[in-house]
Amino acid sequence: MVARAPIVFLLAVASAAASTAPPGPIVIAHRGASGHRPEHTLEAYRLGVEMGADFIEPDLVSTRDGVLIARHENEIGGTTDVAARFPDRRQTRTIDGQSITGWFTEDFTLAEIKTLRARERLPFRSHDYDGQFQIPTFDEVIALAQQLGTARGRPVGIYPETKHPTYFRGIKLPLEEPLLAALERKGWNTREAPVFIQSFEQANLRELRKKTKVRLVQLVATPALLTDAGLKDIAGYADGLGPEKRLLIPVNPDGSLRPPTDLVARAHALGLVVHVWTVRVEKDFLPAAYKGDAGAEFEQLRQLGVDGVFTDFPDLAVKAYGAAR
């Protein structure tokens, strides 16, 4: 890959270093190609694969009748037309200690969920596809990945996240057992399957470790778990670490970058893969130091040695990593 001047400046490396750079990370379509289509729809997942993503990421929550569906949160007022279709279902719930008012998947059967249509949640992204796409089940996401993998001649992986697993178990709608059952039905409950299961919670990953050989990833949003002792503990039950990208590349309030941390090296020393989240291109998300060039951020993460990158824009990740993948 040919280095561009802004990247060289940001990374403080010579262009000749490109020939010895680490191989390109896997590209994980974050909620599908969610920069281009409403998130967590079959259409967003399909487009992510067509753009070259290696994995698609369904976040999992439960319906009232115990079916796993793909939504970022169990509150779906912001990502569907549920308020218009079921105005009387508005509730206030306490989820992981936070009071939330809205419409919750656990109050709807799958049949009712299938009457809803997805919409873009961010005001500055296109709303051209609002109202067109259904909410998929986890089974449908796996089937799509396997179908697309067969069509392109190499596996399309899935990267499910259990959302609020303690909350769902507390209301007798556990996520883990249906997740593993779905993988078993599709022949993907194995170590060799193109599957990573991720969670911000530790307890459910520890329990999953006892029940499956599928690779597990501990998501991390703050430095609290990232001491040497914390990483060693994670390595005892998980195969990978999923840190927020600012835990690798800290950013000052003015958008300038601080020196990278040694997190990747410390995680690798313990045998953990590192899959970082989330690269987005809009100014609301991309630090000013990159001067609007998301490719520079993708490249800096590659230079740091990450093994995978979550992104709403898999087309840009594939372009940035090019022949290195």
N, C-alpha and C positions, 0 to 999 in steps of 0.2 A: 504494500500500500504506500502511495506517495504521501509524505508528510506535507501539510500546509503550514505556512508561516505562523498563523495564530496559534496552532497546536504546538509547534516547536517552542514558541515563546512561553505558552502556559506551562508546558512540561519541562522546560529548560533542558531540552535534549537536542542533539544535532540531528539533522535529517538522516544521516547515515545510520542512526540507531534503529530506524524502521526495519531494517533487515534482521535485527536480532530481537525485535519486540515479541512479547508472548503471543501465542495464538489468540484469535478472536474469541471472546466469550460466547456462550450460547445466548440466543435472543429469545426472550420470553415476552409474548404479547400480553401486556398487562390489561386484564379484563377484555382481552381481544385487541383488535386494532382500535382502541377506544378513543384515539385522537381523530378517527375518521367516521366511526359509526357509534350509535348508542351502546354503552358498555354492557358486557355480559349478555350478548345476544348471539345466536348462531351466526348471524351475518357478520358481526364483529370478529368472532373467532375465525370464521372462514377467510375473511379478508386478511387477518393477521398471518395465516398460513400462506395465502397466496403471495403475500409480501416477503415471505421467506423465513418467518419465525420458526424456531425449533420447538417451542412449547407454547401452549395457550393456558391462561390462568382463569379457572372458574372459582370465585369465592362461593362458599356453600352455606346456605341457611335452610331451615325446614318449613314446610307447610304444616297446617293443622293436622293433616292426615299422614304426616311423617315422611313426605317425599322431599328429597334434597333438590333444591333449585339454585340457579346461579344468580346471586345478587350480592352487591358489596356489603349491604347491611340488611338486617331483617326489617328495618323501617324503609318503606319503598315509596313514600310520598314524593320524593324528589326524582325518582328514576322511572316512574310509570304514571299512567293516567288513573291510578286507583282512586284519587280524591273525587274525580268526576263520576266514576262508575259506582263507588261504594262510599258515599259521603258519610253514612251513619256508622262506619266502622272505625272512625278516628278514636284513638285511645292514648293514654299516657302510661308509659311503662318505665321501670327502672332497669336499665341494662348496664351491667358491670358498674353499678354505683352511680350512673348518670340518668337523670330524669329526661325522658324523650317523649315528645308528643307527635303522633303521626299514625301511619297505617303499617301494621306489622304482619309479616308473612305467616306467623303462627296462628293468626286469626282467619286464615283463608285456606280452603281446600285447594288441591291442585286444579280441579276443574274451574274454580273461581279465578285462580292465578292465570290460567290459560285464556281468560277473557280479557286480560289486561294487555296493554301495549307499552313498549319501552319508549323512553324519551331521554334526550341528552340532558345531563344534570348541570353542566357548566354553561353559563350564559354566553361566554365568548367563543364557544365552539358551534359548529353548524347544527342547526335544528331541522335540516331538510328531511331527516329520516324519522322524526318524531311520529309516534302513532302507527308505525308500520310493522314492528317486529315483536314477536312473542317472547315470553320469559322461558328459557329452556330448563329442562331438568338435567341433573348430573348425568343420568343415563344417556340423554341426547347429546351431551357434550362429548362423552367418551366415544359414542358411536360416530360422531362427526370426525373426531381426531383419527380414529382408526380408518374411516373411509378415506380421508384426505391423505393419510400416510400411505395407504395402498395405492392411491392414484399417483402420488409423486415418487414412489419407489423407495422411500425411507421414512422411518417413524416420525409421527407428529406426537410430541409428548403432551401430557397434561400436568398441571401444577396446582391442584386444588388447595384452597385454604379453608380451614374450619373457622367460621366466624362466631365469636361468643360461645364457645363450646360449653363452658360451665353454666351459662345462663340456659342454654337449650337443654342440657341434661337436667337442670333444676326444674324445668317445666315438662319433663318426661318426653322430650323430643330429641334424644341424643343424636349427634351427628356422626360419630365415629363408626358405629356398627353399620349403618346404611352405606357409608362411604366404602368401607372394606367389602361389604356385600356386593356393591356395584362393581368394584374392581374385580372381584372374584368371578362374577358373571361374565365379564368381558375378558377374562384370562390375564388380567394385569395386576393381580395381587402377588407379585413376585419381585425379587431384588433386581432382576434384569429388565423389568418393564420400564417404559419411558415415563415414569411417574415420580414426582416429588410431592409429598404432603407437607404443608406448612401451617404454622400456627404461631400467634403471639403468646399463647399460654404455654406453660411448661408441663403442667400436670397431664394434659391430654396427650402430649407427645410422648411422655414417659409411659403412659398406658398403651399407646399405639405401638411403641417399641416392643412390648410384650406380645402383641397380636399380629404383627406383620413385618415382613422383611423389606417392604417398600421404603425407599429413601425418605428420611424426615429432615425438615429444615426448621430451625428455630428463628423466627422473625424477631428483630430487635429494633426498637425506635429510639432508645436512650442508651447512654454508656453504662448504666447500672450493672448489666450482666457481662460486661466486656473486660473485667479484670482477668488476670491470668487464671485465677481460681475459677471464675465464672465460665470462661471459655473451656477449661478442662472439664467442668461439670457438664456443659452442653455436649462436648464430644463423647460423653458417656452414654448418651441416648439418641443423639442426632447425627446426621451425616453432613449437615451443612448449616451455614449461618446466613440469614437474610437481613443484613443491616440496611437501615436508611442511609442514603448515599452521603449525607453530611457527617456520618460517623467515620467515613474514609477521607472526605475532602471538606473540612470545615469552612464555613462561609461567614464572613463578617457582615454586620448589619448593612453596610453600603454595597454589598454584593461582590466584594473582592474576596479572594481565596486565601485561606491560611495554608501552611504546609500540610501535606497529607499525613495521616496517622499511620501507624504500623499494624493496623488491625488485620489486613489481609495476610501479612507475613506470620503473625501470631496464630491466626486461624489455620493457615496452611500447615504450620508446624505441628498442629494437633490432628491433621488429617481431615479437616473440615473444608468443604468447598464453600465459596463465597459468592452468593447471588445478590446483587445490590438493587435497591429500588429507590425511586422510579425516575427515569429520564423522560422529561417532557420538554416541548420546544417553546411554549408560550412564555412571555416575559414574566408572568405571574409565578413561574416555576424555575426558569433557567436563570442562574445567577448572572449579574451584569458583567462579570469578568469574562464571560464567554462571548460577549458582544453579539448575541443573537445566533451564535453558531453552535447548535446542539452537537454537531460532529466533533467539536473540540472536547465536550464533556464525555462523549462516548470514548474518544481516544484516550483521554486521561485515565478513565477507568480501566481501559485495556492495559495501559502502561503500568498501572498499579497491580495488575495480575488477577483481577476478578475473574471468576469462572462463568458468570452469567449476569445479564442485565435485564431487568424488567423495564419495559417502555410502552407508552401509549402509541408510539410511532415506530413499529417494527421495520417499516420501509427505510427509515433513516438509519436505524441501527445496522441493518443489513448492508446499506450503502457505505456506512462508515467502516465496517469491519471487512467488507469485501473479500478478497482472496485469502485473508488471514483466517477465515472461518473454516 
